[in-house]
């Protein structure tokens, strides 16, 4: 009996198998496996991990940082970076604290936090896109500048006295164990997923990261796109400042110290190429959840904070070095 199936019908299963194979080998699937492994280990290591309220509290370990990581992912995909995000949080929080001392209400405080973040992002963007300076150098400088202003204003003091309603952003619950921050995190993830993966702006970001000169000659306004990305990063830092300050109920110049390392680690762990050109928002979401679970699990085991910092540093180095090591091994055995 002869096979009467058409060539087109025989090709469909091959395409499906190829698509399924790529999905299985994707970085996101690996992150899902890691997340399951970390969750299982934590559940076995501590009897307190599976408590619903404890898991809800664990989200505070990553939601605020992830808000910044979404914008940072786009910026790194475009070939730039912003190391001043934690200092933007400090400056925005200081501005909100100063306003609270003179009686500003919750709407004004939120507007100030977002506005300061936006202005800091515009300042970074102007230096990078306007003067053509390297973003890593510019943002190392503004990292010291923004936090230095906070220390100059506060010294060894702290700001408090925030309105009661302001605590809703960082301490409020929408339903049962679902916090306001979790909802904001989910909305930000959805927004940046649409922006990067479903709009022409996202395609421009990828094009710039892969070949900025080619993108320029193809009609993409490279400087404008990069400036917009710095604005978004500053804005999301301002939003994180609102949530963090609301949760803590006070402002100190050391607030969010060291967060820039954790945000970059979150982005790179999520599969974003540190050299630009590739990466996804789902990967960043998974990386944020993994880092949050790891931090929470180590906290339940009474692991000192300095050990957590060492772990984050080693994780960043490992994630950056892994693709290079794989390439070298393949070349050696080719």
N, C-alpha and C positions, 0 to 999 in steps of 0.2 A: 504494500500500500504506500502510495507516494504522499509526501508532506505537501499539503496544499496551502499552508499558512504563508501569507505575504511577508516580504522582507521587513516591512514596517512593523508588522505585528510581532515578529521575532525580536526586533530591536527594543521594544518597550521594556521587557523584563531586564535587559542589559542596562538600560538607563536607570531603571529603578534600583537595581543592585548597585550601580555606581554611585547614585545619590545616597543610598543607605550606607554604603561603605565610607563615603566622605563624612557623613554625619557622625558615624561611630568613631572615626579617627579625629574628630574635631576637638579643639581645646575645651569647648564648653562641656562636652561629654566627660572629659577627664576631670574637669572641675566638679561636675555632679558626683562622680565617683569619690573624689576627695571629700566633698561635703558629707556624703553618706558615711564615709569612714570616720571623719572627725566627730560627727554626731553620735555614731555608735560608740566610739572610744569614750567620749564624754559621759554618755549615758551609763556605761559600765564603770567608769572611774569615780563617779560621784552620784550618790542617791538623790542629790538636790537638783540635778541638771534637768530632769524631765518635768519639774514643777512648772505649771503654765505661767505663773507670775514671775518666776525666775527667768524663764525663756523670754518673757516680755521685757524684763529689765535688761536682758542680754542684748536686745536690739539697740540700746543706747550706745553700745560699743562700736557700732558701725554706721548707723543711719546718718548722723551729721557728717561724718567723713565721706560717706558715699555720695551725699549731695554735691560735694565739691568734686569727687572723683568722676562723676558723669561729665561735667564740663571739662575737667582736666583731660579726660580720655580724648575728647574732640581736639583739644589743643595739642596733645602729643601726637595724635594721628596726623595733624597738619604740620608736624615737624618742629613744634615749639614746646615750651614748658614754663610753668609758673611755680617757683619755689617760695613765693611770698604769701601763699594762701593762709597759713596759720597766723602770720603777722597781720593780715587783713582782718581776720577774726578778732585779734586783740584790739586793733584800732577801732573797728566797728563797735565792739563791745564797750570800749572806753567812751566812745561818743554817745552810745545809748545810756551808759551810766551817768555821764555828765548831764544829759538831758533829763534823766529821771530825778536828779537832785534838785532841779528847778521846777519839778511838777509836770513833766511831759506825760501824756497818757499813752496807752498801749498803741493806738494807731500811729502816733507820732514816733514812738520808739521803733516800731517795725519799719517805718519809712526811713528813719535815720540809719538803721542797721543796713538795710538794702541799699540806700543811697551812698553810704560810705564805701561799701563793697564795690558798687558800680564805679565810683570815682577812682578807687584804687586800681581797678581793672583797666579803666581808661588811661590812667597814668602809665601803667606798665605797657599797654598797647601802643600808646603814643611814642614811647621811647623805642620800642622794638620796630614798629612799622613805619614810624615817622622818621626816625634817625638811622634806622637800619642796624641797631645794636643787637648783639646776641641775647636771646631771651634768658639764657641761664645766668649770664652776667648781670643783666638788668634786675632780675628778680632776686638774686642773691643780695644785691644792693638794697632793693626795696624791702626785703625781708628784715634787714637791720633797721632801715628807716622807719617803717610802720610800727614795729614793736618798740623802737627807741622812743617814738613819740608817746606811746602808751606809758612807758616807764617814766618819761619826763612829766607827764600829767599826773600820774598816780604815785610814783615813787614806791614806798612800801605800804601805801594805803590801799583800800578797796572801795568800790562803789556798791551800794546796796539800795534798799528802799524802792524797789520796783513795784509798780501797781500789782495788785492781786490778780487781775485779769491777764497780765503779761505772762504769768506762770502757765497758762493754758498751752502754749506752744511746746514747751519742753516737759511739762508734767501732766498734761491733760490726756484723757482717754476718750476715744470715740465710742467704743463698745467693748465691754468685758476687758480682755487683756490687750486690745488693739489700741495702741497709743496714737496720739496726733502725729508724732514724728514718723511713725510707721506709714501712715497715710500720705504724709508729705513725701517720704522716701519713694513710695510706690508711684505717686503722681509724677515726681521728677524722673524716675526711671522710664515711665511710659512716654513722657514728653521728649526726653533725649533719644529714646529708641526711634520714635517717629522722625525726629529731626535728623538723625544720622542715617537711618536706614530707609526712610520713605520720602525724602525730599531731595530736590536738586541741590540744596545747600549742603546736605550730607555728601552727595557725590562730589561736590567741589572740594570738600574737606579731604576726602580720599585722594582726589587728583593732585591737590597741592602737596600732600604728604609723600606721594610717590614721585612726583616730578614738578617742583614749583615753577621751573622755567617753562616746561611744556604747558602747564596749566595757565601761565600768564599769556603765552602765545595762542592758546585756545580761547581766549576771551574772558577768562576768570579773573576777577579783580582780587588778586591774591592779598594785597595789603588790607583791603576792606574786610575780607573774610577773616583774616588773622586778628584784626582789631576787634571784630565782633566776638571772636572766641575769647579774647582777653576780657572783654566786657562780661561775657557769660560766666567766666571763671570768677571774676570779682563779685558778680551778683550772687552766685551760688555760695561764695565764701561769706557774703553778708547774710544770706539766709541761714547758713550754718551758725553764724554768730548769734542771730536771733534765737534759734532753738537752744544752743548751748548756754547762752546767758540766761534764758528763761528757765532752763532745767536747773542750773546752779543757783540762781537767784542773787548772784553777785558778780562783780567784775574785778579781776586782778590783771596786771600787765603780763603775767606768766600764763594766762589762759591759752589753751590749745598748743602749748609748747611741744614741738616735735611732730606735730600733725602732718607737716609737709612730707616727711619721710613715709608715714603710713598711707597717705593719699596716693603718692606715687607708687608705692608697693602694691596697693589695691588695684591701680590701673594696669600695671605691668603684669601682675598675677592674673588679671582678667583677660590676658592675651593680646593687649595692645603693644605693638612693636615700639620700643623706646626710641627707635630711629624714625618712626612715622610711617604712614602709609597703610596700616592695617589695624584691625581691632573691632570689637563689638560691644554694645551696651549690655546684652545678656551676660557676656563674660565678666564684665565689671560687677554686675549685680551678684553673680555667684561668688566672685572673689571677695566682695564685701561681706557676704554672709559667712564665708569660710573664716575670714579673719576675725569676724565678730565672735563666732563660736570658739575659735582657738583662744582668743583673749579671755572670754568668759570661762572656758574650761580651765585654763591655767589659773584664773582667779579663784575658782572653787577649790583648786588644789593648793591654794596659798603660795603660789609661785611668785617671787618678788617681781616688782615692776621692771627692774633693770634687766632681769632675765627675759622678760617679754620684749624689751627693746632690742636685746641681742638677737632674739628670734626673728624679729621684723627685719633687722639689718641683714641677717643671713638669708632670709627668704628672698629679699630683694636681689641680692647678689646671685643666688641660685637661679631665680627665674630669668634674670638677664643672661646668665652664662649658659643655661641649659640649651637654648637653640644653637649657640655657637659650638658647644661640645658635640651635639648631635651631628652638625655639619662636618666637623672634623673627623668624627668616627666614620661617617658614611664615606668621606673622601678617602680615608685610610683603607677601608675595605672594598672600595669600588674596583 
